[in-house]
Amino acid sequence: MLIFAPSQLFTNMYAYLLGKLTYKSPALVYLDVNGIGYEVNISLNTWSAIQHLEEVKLYTWLQVKEDAQNIYGFFDLAEKEMFLLLISVSGVGAATARMMLSYIRPDEVAVAIATGNSKMLESVKGIGKKTAERLVLELRDKTQKVSNWEMRKSSTVDNGLTWDALNALVALGISKPQAEQAIKKILVANPDIDQLEDLIKKALKAI
């Protein structure tokens, strides 16, 4: 259920991209659309839904900066809507919003904001107390209107688990030494972990 049309917040060049996945990682994919390759930033939520797919439709948002143009893609319109809500708040940029949607599911973010649970929001790297309180203040009424957030989840077993997790954390803005230390800590405490998404989320919590 959409709270509003995305165009009400931001006018954007691409509504969605439909094509073949030629490269996939938990933080970034290459999408071939009629011979043109698009580099698309994604969250762990979207990764969970698309990791086993060869072709996909991603709802997109284009970030235009002085030195770059970045495309963010979402498997589900609900996640895109939450992303747009988050970046509408002062102090929350696209990278921070993606980090939040990699750390907490969109439905959990909605509940946290709607119930005033700023502590949960503060647990996300890059979200301080003031920003968490601002998110609650500015978005509470909007998230209370959300009645259904449908997100798909899946898991994976990957021989390059550690390497993929490291690449994902670095792509999310974590320094390589921090990421390596966090991954090592999680693997020592959870030697049987075999799901990439779980490893990344636990590593994020350990940083």
FENJO-V884710 format. One record per run of one state. SS is the DSSP state (a for helix, b for strand, c for the rest). FROM is the first residue (numbers start at 1). LEN is the number of residues. Records with the same first field share a line. If there is no record, write none. Layout:
BEGIN
SS=FROM-LEN, FROM-LEN
END
This chain:
BEGIN
c=1-5, 9-7, 25-3, 34-2, 42-2, 51-4, 65-4, 75-2, 88-6, 104-2, 115-3, 123-6, 144-17, 172-4, 190-6, 207-1
a=6-3, 44-7, 77-11, 94-10, 106-9, 118-5, 129-15, 161-11, 176-14, 196-11
b=16-9, 28-6, 36-6, 55-10, 69-6
END
